[in-house]
């Protein structure tokens, strides 16, 4: 469990912003909107390896992280995909992110790893669903009392 100052509303806001930015990257590459894929300016052809699949991960994992549903696994997959992008695509052009164009990949990688480790924060569907499950379980396990007339 993260200390209170690391698991409050600021963590939720961080998760929401990072998720929204990731969704934008995925949507740009899959649908050709928001300027399209950074390399071509258009949508990536359906099923193209690895670009289209990476964009699908960005879109789906970004949306899940944004709303806080399945947050830890989605953030871990997103982090791994950005680590892959950094080491396979960017690092061949130079060692440091500033010289190889991999700043976004590195920042997303570490940001999603942080979310995977610390969790979604209090403003997340995961938290809401957990509360409902707990309340439901408590209601079912509560002793029943009968009132005799």
C-alpha positions in Angstrom: 0.0 0.0 0.0 1.3 3.4 -1.0 1.7 6.2 1.6 -1.4 8.5 1.8 0.4 11.3 0.1 1.1 9.0 -2.9 -2.3 7.5 -3.2 -4.7 10.4 -3.0 -6.4 12.5 -5.7 -3.1 13.7 -7.2 -2.3 10.1 -8.2 -5.8 9.8 -9.8 -5.2 13.0 -11.7 -1.8 11.8 -12.8 -3.3 8.5 -14.0 -6.1 10.3 -15.8 -3.8 12.7 -17.7 -1.3 10.0 -18.7 -4.1 7.7 -19.8 -5.8 10.5 -21.9 -2.5 11.3 -23.6 -1.9 7.6 -24.4 -5.4 7.3 -25.8 -4.6 10.3 -28.1 -1.5 8.6 -29.4 -3.4 5.4 -30.1 -6.3 7.2 -31.8 -4.0 9.2 -33.9 -2.2 6.1 -35.2 -5.3 3.9 -35.7 -7.8 6.4 -37.0 -5.5 9.0 -38.5 -7.0 11.8 -36.4 -5.2 14.4 -34.3 -2.4 14.6 -36.9 -2.2 10.9 -37.6 0.7 8.7 -36.9 3.8 10.8 -36.1 5.8 9.1 -38.8 3.4 9.4 -41.7 0.6 11.7 -40.6 -1.9 9.1 -41.6 -3.6 6.0 -40.0 -1.4 2.9 -39.8 -2.8 0.1 -42.1 -4.9 -2.5 -40.1 -2.8 -5.2 -38.6 0.6 -3.8 -39.5 3.3 -5.2 -37.2 4.4 -3.7 -34.8 2.9 -0.2 -35.3 -0.8 -1.0 -35.5 -0.6 -3.4 -32.6 1.3 -0.8 -30.5 -1.3 1.8 -31.3 -4.1 -0.7 -30.3 -2.3 -1.2 -26.9 -2.1 2.6 -26.6 -5.8 3.1 -27.3 -7.1 0.2 -25.1 -4.6 0.4 -22.2 -4.8 4.2 -22.3 -8.6 4.1 -22.0 -8.5 1.5 -19.2 -5.9 3.5 -17.3 -7.9 6.7 -17.9 -11.1 5.4 -16.3 -9.2 3.3 -13.8 -10.4 -0.2 -14.8 -8.0 -3.0 -14.6 -5.5 -0.3 -14.0 -2.5 -2.2 -12.8 -2.4 -4.8 -15.6 -3.2 -2.2 -18.2 -0.5 0.1 -16.9 2.0 -2.7 -16.8 1.3 -3.7 -20.4 1.5 0.0 -21.5 4.8 0.4 -19.7 6.2 -2.7 -21.3 5.1 -1.6 -24.8 6.8 1.7 -24.3 10.0 0.0 -23.1 9.9 -2.1 -26.2 9.4 1.0 -28.4 12.3 2.7 -26.7 14.8 -0.1 -26.9 13.8 -1.4 -30.4 12.8 1.7 -32.2 14.6 4.6 -30.6 17.8 3.4 -29.0 19.3 2.4 -32.3 19.5 6.1 -33.1 21.5 7.1 -30.0 21.9 6.2 -26.4 20.0 9.0 -24.7 16.3 9.9 -25.2 17.2 13.5 -26.1 19.3 12.3 -29.0 17.2 9.4 -30.3 13.7 10.9 -30.2 12.5 8.5 -27.4 11.5 11.0 -24.7 7.8 10.3 -25.0 8.4 6.5 -24.9 10.7 6.8 -21.9 8.3 9.1 -20.0 5.3 6.9 -20.8 7.2 3.8 -19.8 8.1 5.2 -16.4 4.8 6.9 -15.8 2.8 3.7 -16.4 5.2 1.7 -14.3 4.5 4.2 -11.5 0.8 3.7 -11.9 1.2 -0.1 -12.0 3.1 0.0 -8.7 1.1 2.6 -6.8 -2.4 1.8 -8.2 -5.1 3.9 -9.6 -5.7 6.3 -6.7 -9.1 6.9 -5.2 -10.9 8.2 -8.3 -11.1 5.0 -10.3 -13.6 2.4 -11.4 -11.5 -0.3 -9.8 -12.0 1.4 -6.4 -15.7 1.9 -6.9 -16.2 -1.8 -7.9 -14.1 -3.0 -5.0 -16.2 -1.0 -2.6 -19.4 -2.4 -4.1 -18.0 -6.0 -3.8 -17.0 -5.4 -0.2 -20.4 -3.9 0.7 -22.1 -6.9 -1.1 -20.0 -9.4 0.7 -20.7 -7.7 4.1 -24.4 -7.7 3.4 -24.4 -11.4 2.5 -22.3 -12.4 5.5 -24.2 -10.3 8.1 -26.1 -12.4 10.6 -29.8 -12.5 10.1 -32.0 -11.7 13.0 -35.5 -12.9 13.2 -38.2 -10.9 14.9 -40.7 -13.0 16.8 -44.2 -11.7 17.0 
